[in-house]
Amino acid sequence: MRFFRSIHCLIVVLTLLTSLQVSAQKKKEEFLISIYSPPPAKFLNDKQYQVLKDAYVDILLNIGPGVKSDKEGNLQTLDLARKYGFKVYVFDGRLSLGDDKIREMVSDYKAHPALGGYYITDEPDSARLKSAVDLMNKVKKLDPEKDAYINHLPDWAVNNYEHGFLERYIKLAGKENINYLAYDNYPYKRKQKLEKTYFNNLDIIRRVGLKYNIKTSSCLQSFGMYVSGVEELRRPKADEIRMNVYSNLAYGIKNPVWYPYWTQDNMSSITMSLCVIDSAGVKTDMYEPFRQMNGEMKRLGKTLINLDAQEVYHTGDSLWLGTVRPPADFILKIQDEKADFILSRLVAKSSGEEYVMVVNRSFKQSRKMTFQVKDSVKKMKEISKINGKPVKSSFRAETHQITESFLPGEGKLFQIN
């Protein structure tokens, strides 16, 4: 009997350890990359999903022209996504048909292993915010382990954005129910202009995310758009895509969301440029920069997912709305103060270890730049974009300087010791 009791105790202990291990794995944070407008229903096949897999995508927001958003369409997408290791945020019209239909909807998808969450709504204004959160919370009560996703308007579209809108949203929803504080604000306007609130919006999202300890999410621009024949947003080039990516990372974004992946045709008064994939399922010239940037984000993301962007500064002749120059005692002092750079101090949540990200804010020209490093810094290692590990940088301890070359829009992440 004593022998059997010992065996029983051992089984209990092993079961408990396994349970704790599974729990720890579930809680492990990941840097995830999402897309709007995945392949539509008639292109729901292995070929297109392999193209997505090759580009390091993690999450499919299952909404867009040609995407089947009923039960059958969502389940077909979930099944194929499971095969390729993707998660899907389902979009289902039953969400707006009352409590019974919501319960039915959640029941249909809840157990599927490829389910990442539920797409609730896009860009609710102040008047719609409470009703959007009510739907979100109904879904979360039925499936608390999954995300219930709301994407928000940018700062220029809502009055009192930071305190009267975003903080109201968090208080209504409960911060424990929000996986990502998500929004969109596309930087590349017509006539080579940059959206003037672009950096201000990133900083607001950064501040609110830090205040409430919520991961942040932002849309990346992968389209140009004409409205009634007039260009409103320009199609970004590879260098512009790079700046869009690295400026988001410098501000602590943990879930970049490309909008859109698939080119949308037949949109009445709106004409969209070619996106990552054209409407016939063929890669465009945007695919390779998309794939390359995703690969770099995934590798740097192994470190970035555990870092908070505590301070973000800008250099250059003219500062944008919401940006400030670095203080005299900042970790790095730029040699040419007229050069356009973003300097971000990031701190590891658990260890307090410091990092700095340096971004060439210019998406038009490459730069080679020297920075004077604070005397207290003894070592600087770069986080490799090839394998995500710390590697030797150009830091010289005897002069306390670091000199690096940057492509247009490129960022580099350094570990500080």
N, C-alpha and C positions, 0 to 999 in steps of 0.2 A: 504493500500500500504506500509506503514511504517513497518508493521508487516512482510510482505513478503520480504521486503528489508533486515530486520534483519535476517530472516531465511536464505536468500540467502548468506548473509555475514558469518553466522555461518557455512553453508555448505562449503563455500570457505576456511574458516579457518581450519575446520576439515580435508578437503581434503589436504590442505597444510601440516598440521601436520602429517597426514598419510604418505604423500609423503616423508617428511623429515625422518620419522621413518623408512620407507622402505629403504631409501637411506643409513641411518646409519647402518641398518642391513647388507646391501650389502657390506659396507666398513669394517665391523668387520673382523679382521684377525683371522684365525684359524690355529692351528698346524695340518697339514694333513699328513697322511701316505699313500704311494703309493706302488704298486707292478707292476713289469714287468711280462709278461707271465701269465695272468689270465687263468681260466679254458678254454680249447679249445672248439671248436664248439660242439663236440659230448658229452661234459660234461657241456653244458650250461643249468643248471637246478637249481631248488630251493635248493636241498641238498648241492650242492657245494657253492652256494652263501650264504647259512646260515653259512657254515664253515668259509667263509671269514668275514661275519658280526660278528661272535663270536670272531674274532681275531682283531677287531678294525680297519680294513682297511677302507680308505676313497676313494682312487682313483685307478682305474684300467687303466693301460696303455695297450690299447688293441692291443698288438703286441706280437707275439711269435709263435712257431710251433703249427699248428693245429687251430690257431685263424683265423677266417674268417675276412679278412680286406676289403671286398667289402661293398657296400651299405647295402645289406641284412644282412650280418653278424654284421656290426656295429650297425644297428638299433635293431637287436635282443638283442645284448649285452646292449644297452642303455635302452631298455624296461625292461629287468630283473634287471638292476642296479637301475633303478628308484624305483622298488618295494622294494629294500633293502637299499635304501638311499645312494648308491654310486654315485660318479661322474666318467665319462669315458673320457679318452683322446683317440679319435678315430685315427686310422691309416688307410689311404685310398690311394691306388695307384694312384688315379687321381691327387694327389698333384704334380706329375711329368709330367703331360700330357698337360700343358699349361693353360693359363688364363681362358679360357672358362670352362674347366673341374674343375678348382679350384673353380670358382664361383658356378658351379653345385654342387660340393661336399659340400661347406659351406651351400648352400641353403638346402641341404638334412638333415643336422644335427642341424643347428643353433637354431631352435626353441625347440629342445628337452630338457626337464627340467633336464635330467641326464647328459647333455653334460658339461664337465669341460674344455675341450680344444682339441687341435689338436696336434698329435705327428708329428713333422716336420722331424727330422732326429737324428741319433745317431753318435756321435764322428766325426764331420767334422774336417779335418786337416786344416792347414793354407790356402792351395790352394782351398779348398771347402767352406771355411767360408763365403765368400760373397754370393755365390749362395744359401747357406742354409739360410742366413739372408734375402735374397731377397724373398724366398718362405715364410718365417715366416712373413715378413711384408705384403705380399700380403694377407695372411690369416687374419692378424690382422686388416687390413683395411676393410675387409668384415665382420668381427665379433670382434670388439675391446674389448668386455666384456670378451672374453674367452682367455685362455692361448694358446700360440703357442710355443710348447715345443721343445727345443734343448738340448740334453745331450752332455757334452763336454768330451774330452780326459783328462787324468791326466797330471800332470806337466812333468813327465819324457818322454812323447811322443811328446812334442811340444817345439821348441826353443823359448826363450824369452816369456815364458808362461804368466806371470802376466801382463806385459805392452804391449808386442807385439801381444799377442793373445787374452786374456780375455778382456783387455781394448779396443782393436780394435773391438771385438765383440759387446761390449756395445755401442761404438760410432756408429757403423754401424746400430745396431738395434734400438737405442734410449732406454735409461734406463726405460722410461715410458712404453715400450712395452714388458719388460721382467718381468714375474712373479717370476721366480726363476733362479738364477745363478746355473746351475746344472752340475754335473760332476760325474765320477766314478773313483775309485782307490781302488782296493780290497786288503786288508791288509795281508791275510793269504796265504803265499807262500808254496812251497814244503819244506820238511825237517824241519818243525817247524819254518821256518823263517818268519819274519814280513817285509812287503814291506818297504824299507828304506826311501821312500819319503812320507809315509802315513801321518805323522803329518805335514810335510812341505806343502803338498798339502792342507790339511785342513786349515792351517794358511793363505796360499795365498788366498783361497776362502773367508775366514773370512775377510781379509783385503780389498779385492776388493768389497765384499758385503757391508761392512761398508762405504767405500769411496763413493759408488754410491747409497747407501740406497736401496739395492736390497736384498730380502730374498734369502737365500742360500739353496741348495739341494744337497744331496749326496747319492750314492748308498751304501746299506748295503749288505754284502756278505752272501748269503744263498746257496752256491754251492761249490763243488770242481770240478776240471777239469783236464782231461788227454788229451794231444795232441800227437797223434801217439804212444799211450801207455806210455808216460812219464808224470808223475804228474807235473803240472804247478802251480795249486792252490789247497790247501787242503780243505776238507770239514770242516767248523768250528764246534767246540763243543759248548755247551751251554755257558760256561764261556767266550769263544772267541766271541761269538755273543754279550754277555753283554758288553764286552770292546769296540767292534765295535760301539755299540749303544751309550754308554755314552761318549766316546771320541768325537763322532760327536756332541752330545748335548753340550759338554763343549766348542766346537768351534762355537756354535751358529747356527747349521744347523736347519732349520725350516720345511724342507720337506724330511724326510728319505724315500728312495725308495729301496725296497727289490728287489734284482736281483738274481735269478728269483724265482717266487712262485711255478710254476709247473715244474716238472722234464721233461727235453727235451731228447727224444730218437732220434736215427737215424740221427746223425750229422756227418756222414762220418768219418773224421780223429779225430774229437773231441768227447770225451766221458765225459758226465757230471754225477756227483754223484747224489744221491737222494737229492732232495731239500725239500721244506716244504711239498709239496704234490707229491706223486709219479705219474708216467705216467698213472696209472690205477685209479687215483682219490682218493687214500687212504692217510691219514695223515701219515707222517713219524715221527721219534723221534724229528725232528726239529720243528714240529708244536707247541708244548707246549712252548718252549723258545720264538718262534716267537710271539705267542699270548701274553705271559706274558710281553715281552719287549714292544710290541705295547700298551698294557694296561698302563704300567708305563709311556711311552712316551706321551700318550694322556692325562694322568692326570697331569704330570709335564708340558706338553705343554700349558696348560691353562695359566701358568705363563711365560714359556719360549718364547711364541710367541711374547710377548711384550718387550723382553730383547735383548740387544746387547752385544755380547761377546767382551768387550773392551780390555781385557788383558788375555793371556793364558800362563801359565808357567809349566815347568816340573821339578820334582826332581828325584834323583836317581844317581847311579854311572856313568852311561854312557848316555849322552843325544843324542837323535836322530836328524837327519838332520832337521833344521828349528825350533828347540826348544831351549829355554833359561831358565835359573834358575830364580826363583822369586827374586825381589829386597829385600833388607833388610827391607824396610818399608812396605812390602805387608801385606794385611789384616791378613793372616795366616802364621805362621812360623812352619814348620813341625819339630817334635821332632827328628825323625830319617831321616837325610838328604840323607841316602843311599836308602831309600824306594822309589819305583817307583810310583809317583802320578802325576796327572794333577790338577792344580789349576787355575780356571778361574774366573775372575771378570766380572760380567754381570750387566748392568745398564738398568733400565726401561726407555723406550723412552720418556714417557710423564712426569713422576714424578721425574726422576733422582734417584729413590730408588736403593740401591745397593744389589746385591746378590753375592754369591760365590758358585761355583760348585766344589766339590772335587771328583776325580775319581781315583780309584785304577787301575793304568796302567797295573799291572800284571794280566794276564788272567790265571795264574797257581796257585796262592795262595791267601787265604784270609788274611786280615790284620786288626789288631786293632791298631789305631794310634791316638796319641795326638797331637793337634796343639795349639800353643800359639796364642791367638787372640789379635789384636791391641788394645791398651788401650782406644782408642776413641769409640770402639764398646761397647754398653751397653746391647744389646739383640741380640740373634741369634735364629731364629726359622727355623725348617726344613719344606720344602714343602713336604707334604705327598704324597707318591706313591699310597696310598689307595684312597684318596679323592681329592688330588690336593690342599689342604688347608694348611695354616701355622699351625704347631703343635710344642709343646715343644721339644727342642733339649737337648743334654747333656751339653750345654754351662754353665759354672760356672762363674758368674760375679765376685766372690771374688778372683779367681785365673786367670781369663781371659784365660781359657783353654776350649777346647772341645775335647772329646775323643769319637771316633766312630769306629764301626766295619764295615768292607767292605768285601763283597764277591769278588771273582776274577772278575775284570773288572767293578765292581759296582761303580756308581756315586751317590752323594747326593747333593741336592740343598738347600742352606740356605739363608734366608732373613736376612739382616744386618740392625740393628738400632743403 
